């Protein structure tokens, strides 16, 4: 069971630009409930929003093994979607309110199976397509804050538990989903991992 999903906002410059937002100077972390994660290939769209956006990300899992300083190391990686109710998020931002409803609704974190990774997290290239059309393409070399910076920052500031996930940010190209859309996402790593996941949205 996943307790917490620690998510990083605006970790790719071009995504911050497309959102009309400033590039952060330190990691911008928000929380999705662990119960939002789903491995189902059939994903119901949240009916409380009229504008659900896809955001493809590399998800890393905190393991139970600590480093020399007692900070947990990552032990798994997956491709995930940080689904966002963009209309609700915009409304919350305008009012200076929390984003919880926009980010943590039911089924808002579709995720693939995990692949095991060693203490050294590899480099990833990843993509997302909707109905056969490429929408997003990412390279973790382009992240503003790298995996190690995020690993340490999150654990210095939050009560991270083994099994928690870290969503490491999305590249540009986020866009709306509608019922009937077929979405595919995949990654390849420098350690020869290959993962592909497909979803149908209802």
Secondary structure, DSSP 8 states (H G I E B T S, - for coil): ---EEEEEES-SHHHHHHTT----SS-EEEEEEGGGEE--SEE---TT-S-EEE-EEEEEEEEEEE-TTS-EEEEEEEEEE--EEHHHHHHHHHHT---HHHHSSTT-EEB---EE--SS---EEEEEEETTEEEEEEEGGG-SS-HHHHHHHHHHHS---TT-EEE----S--EE--TT-EEEEEEEETT--EEEEEEEE-
